[in-house]
Amino acid sequence: MTKVLIAGGGVAGTATALALHQAGIASVVYEAHTSGGDDAGAFLTVMANGMAALELIGAGQSVIDASYPAAAVELFSAEGQHLQHRAIEGVARTLGRATLYRVLQELAVARGIPVVHGKRLVSAAADGGGVEVRFADGERAQGDVLVGADGIHSLTRRFIDPQAPAPRYTGQHVVYGYADGNPAGSAPDAYHMVFGKQAFFGFTAPGDGRTWWFARITGASRPGRTSADQWRREALEAVREDATPAAAIIEATGGDVVGGDSYDIPTTPKWYSDRIVLVGDAAHAASPAAAQGASMALEDAVALAAALREQPEPAAAFAAYSERRRAQTEETVAASARMGAGEA
Ligand SMILES: Cc1cc2nc3c(=O)[nH]c(=O)nc-3n(C[C@H](O)[C@H](O)[C@H](O)COP(=O)(O)OP(=O)(O)OC[C@H]3O[C@@H](n4cnc5c(N)ncnc54)[C@H](O)[C@@H]3O)c2cc1C
């Protein structure tokens, strides 16, 4: 294996490049966005399994340095009653999605891995000897294999199987925001989560002077453009009746709000063809409830690089990789869907 092309410079793509680098395999990351992912305004938690994968690719400390500890979840009812304390197992960290992209991309560049922005993959043609891809700007690139790390709405998935199931709307919108201060006085390493009457509301005040919050609201899909202010008002409306700090937190939030429909992919029948393979959300997207999407993407990266190191024939390596990852990821996607239904 002399050269791997990677479509997508998010969590899965950049982590795959770092893992391949450790395995002595060269790759190039092609990211559609012109910047490092500043638009990815949501935050996420990398769980212990994801942190273990980061350690394996030499990225653990960099992510720790750019993130906050997540040690416990405190569950509350809509009436404000404390229902349960749940410790989060092992080392888990909270950080912005854009921060995670940036940290991984900076590590890749520091290790000499090319990360090329503004390159949107539009086609791929594979033959027995390799793969040629074309980008929206008309440029082309050749490699031995293509890794599709292009996220939940993956185009690469359709190159492998034009009949691949489309992402499924989970029935929830997710709104993320950042409030000034810590109106609820919560501990820095705890998530407070409320089973509200109309929304599942979570927040943490990790120590940067703000409260990071999300609201998962059940409702019909709304794929069109919704402004930050509309999302904020909708979230506020959904938590108004609850006797919790949720409304005060949303009221202390300015324009720093993003929202959107939440999707998952219960199964992707074909993860690979002879020269093309999927990683991360492109293969198996989970709804946000289990907080496992990024962690699974990181585990995929490690597993794919190990398979390509051990097995030089691409299709055999891809088969070993998907054999290793498929059942576990599909189980997590299903578990997350059940959790989301429980919230609703
Ligand atoms: C709102 C929200 C909250 C979440 N919360 C959590 C959480 O708490 N914990 C957790 O583990 N996970 C969480 N996730 C899931 C997590 O963000 C994803 O599972 C993870 O980012 C998947 O990584 P990925 O690299 O597969 O996809 P992405 O991170 O989406 O990256 C895909 C990349 O591919 C690029 N791309 C797309 N098409 C092309 C193309 N044609 N050519 C080139 N580049 C392309 C995109 O620009 C993007 O940078 C959340 C997701 C969302 C949306």
The ligand as an ORCA input file, in Angstrom:
! r2SCAN-3c Opt
* xyz 0 1
  C     -25.256     17.858     16.832
  C     -24.376     16.667     17.039
  C     -23.964     16.295     18.329
  C     -23.148     15.194     18.529
  N     -22.735     14.829     19.805
  C     -21.840     13.807     19.950
  C     -21.271     13.422     21.218
  O     -21.581     13.991     22.261
  N     -20.353     12.430     21.248
  C     -19.976     11.794     20.104
  O     -19.142     10.878     20.167
  N     -20.492     12.121     18.914
  C     -21.400     13.097     18.804
  N     -21.891     13.441     17.584
  C     -21.526     12.665     16.441
  C     -20.179     13.055     15.917
  O     -20.068     14.433     15.697
  C     -19.985     12.285     14.636
  O     -20.302     10.941     14.841
  C     -18.568     12.397     14.189
  O     -18.271     13.731     13.922
  C     -18.374     11.517     12.978
  O     -17.169     11.807     12.374
  P     -17.026     11.682     10.814
  O     -15.633     12.091     10.543
  O     -17.507     10.352     10.383
  O     -18.032     12.728     10.204
  P     -17.924     14.304     10.294
  O     -17.307     14.719     11.576
  O     -19.279     14.815      9.937
  O     -16.883     14.676      9.157
  C     -17.159     14.487      7.790
  C     -16.282     15.446      7.026
  O     -16.356     15.152      5.637
  C     -16.434     16.347      4.918
  N     -17.069     16.041      3.636
  C     -18.370     15.749      3.395
  N     -18.555     15.469      2.086
  C     -17.333     15.583      1.490
  C     -16.874     15.407      0.154
  N     -17.706     15.059     -0.847
  N     -15.558     15.593     -0.120
  C     -14.686     15.944      0.883
  N     -15.086     16.139      2.166
  C     -16.385     15.948      2.474
  C     -17.257     17.266      5.803
  O     -17.076     18.624      5.478
  C     -16.726     16.906      7.175
  O     -15.637     17.695      7.561
  C     -22.738     14.498     17.400
  C     -23.138     14.879     16.104
  C     -23.973     15.957     15.928
  C     -24.407     16.376     14.531
*
